[in-house]
Amino acid sequence: ARIEKNGGMVASFPDEPPPEVSGKGRVFLADQMWPGLAVSRAFGDLVAKKAGVIAEPEVKDVKISPADFVLIIASDGVWDVTTNEEAVEICLQHAESKDAILAASDVVFRARQQWEAIQAEAVEEGLDAADFSIDDISCVAVY
């Protein structure tokens, strides 16, 4: 509701399933196909702000248990091509050593591989790879 009230819309790019199917939408300026941000909260994106994106974080207190072994904080460029389960699986590989830097690096590496595969597929289909730029792929893991 906040996005629409502030001049934005939630939709998907033409090559993506619609939000009603995927459960994931992107924020666009009304009746335009940009900026296409996959999150509704961000800081520093002045165009997305015009579409109702806000910088104020949503804060939730959660009691953690020993089963909650890793916290993964990542940019939308990671989550666009990586499921929660995939990111956790990657971090599980480093759970014994608790090497958070290596875990985060591997999450970013995998996301980059996915983005490069998307570019390669676009080229194979005769499209310009530059139209399929690699989104910001940042990650922090905490054990």
Secondary structure as UniProt FT lines:
FT   HELIX           2..5
FT   TURN            6..7
FT   STRAND          8..11
FT   TURN            14..15
FT   HELIX           19..22
FT   STRAND          26..29
FT   TURN            30..31
FT   STRAND          35..37
FT   HELIX           46..50
FT   TURN            51..52
FT   TURN            66..67
FT   STRAND          71..74
FT   HELIX           76..79
FT   TURN            80..81
FT   HELIX           84..92
FT   TURN            93..98
FT   HELIX           100..124
FT   TURN            125..126
FT   HELIX           129..131
FT   STRAND          139..142
//
